Amino acid sequence: MAVGDETGYSLRPDPGRRLPGRGAHVHPDPACLALAQRRRAFGRALRVGGQLDTDVLAEYIDASLPTSGQPDRVEGRKQGRTTNMSTR
C-alpha cells in the first residue's frame, strides 16, 4: 500500500490485505524487491507518480527472511532436479 504526503509516497506492507486502497504484490525476496524498484513497477501498479520510499517495505522483507541461512522448504515440493515430462 502507498501512503502519500507532500514529500512523496511511502510503501507499507499489508500481509493481512486489510488496508484500503490499491495494492501491489511482491515476493518477500530482496531480489524481487530490487527488480521491482529497477523496473519502476510500484508506480505503475499503484497508479501514483512521484518518488516512492521503499525503506519500510525493504525492512519488512529482510525481517521475514529465515535466519538459519537455509531457504525454507515448501512442504510437498521436491528440491533438486526435475524429470522430463515427455511422452516419447
C-alpha positions in Angstrom: 0.0 0.0 0.0 1.2 3.5 -0.8 0.8 6.2 1.8 1.2 9.7 0.4 2.3 13.0 1.8 3.9 16.2 0.5 7.3 14.6 0.1 6.1 11.6 -2.0 4.7 8.1 -1.3 5.8 5.5 1.2 5.2 1.8 0.6 3.9 -0.2 3.5 3.5 -3.9 3.8 0.0 -5.2 4.2 0.3 -9.0 4.7 -3.3 -9.3 6.0 -4.6 -7.5 2.9 -6.9 -5.3 5.1 -5.8 -1.8 4.3 -8.0 0.3 2.0 -6.8 1.4 -1.5 -4.8 -0.2 -4.2 -2.2 -2.8 -3.5 0.7 -4.4 -5.3 2.2 -7.8 -4.8 5.9 -8.5 -4.4 7.5 -11.7 -3.3 9.2 -11.5 0.1 12.6 -11.7 -1.5 15.1 -8.9 -1.7 16.0 -9.7 -5.3 12.3 -9.4 -6.3 12.1 -6.1 -4.5 15.2 -4.8 -6.2 13.9 -5.9 -9.6 10.5 -4.2 -9.0 12.3 -1.0 -8.0 14.6 -1.1 -11.0 11.6 -1.6 -13.4 9.6 1.1 -11.5 6.8 -1.4 -11.2 5.3 0.0 -8.0 4.4 3.4 -9.5 2.6 1.7 -12.4 0.8 -0.9 -10.2 -0.3 1.7 -7.7 -1.0 4.4 -10.3 1.0 7.0 -8.5 3.6 9.4 -9.7 6.5 10.9 -7.9 9.1 9.5 -5.5 8.4 6.1 -3.8 10.0 5.3 -0.5 10.5 1.6 -0.1 12.6 1.6 3.1 9.8 0.2 5.4 8.9 -2.5 2.8 12.6 -3.5 2.5 12.9 -3.8 6.3 9.8 -6.0 6.4 11.2 -8.3 3.7 14.6 -8.5 5.4 12.9 -9.3 8.7 10.8 -12.1 7.1 13.9 -14.0 5.8 14.9 -17.2 7.5 17.7 -16.7 10.0 19.3 -20.1 9.6 20.8 -19.3 6.2 18.9 -22.2 4.6 15.9 -21.4 2.5 12.6 -22.7 3.8 11.4 -25.9 2.1 7.9 -25.8 0.8 6.1 -28.9 2.0 5.1 -31.3 -0.7 7.6 -29.9 -3.2 10.8 -31.8 -4.2 14.0 -29.9 -4.4 16.7 -30.6 -7.0 16.5 -31.9 -10.5 13.1 -32.3 -12.2 12.3 -35.1 -14.6 11.4 -34.6 -18.3 7.7 -35.0 -18.8 8.0 -36.0 -22.4 5.6 -38.7 -23.8 8.2 -40.3 -26.0 
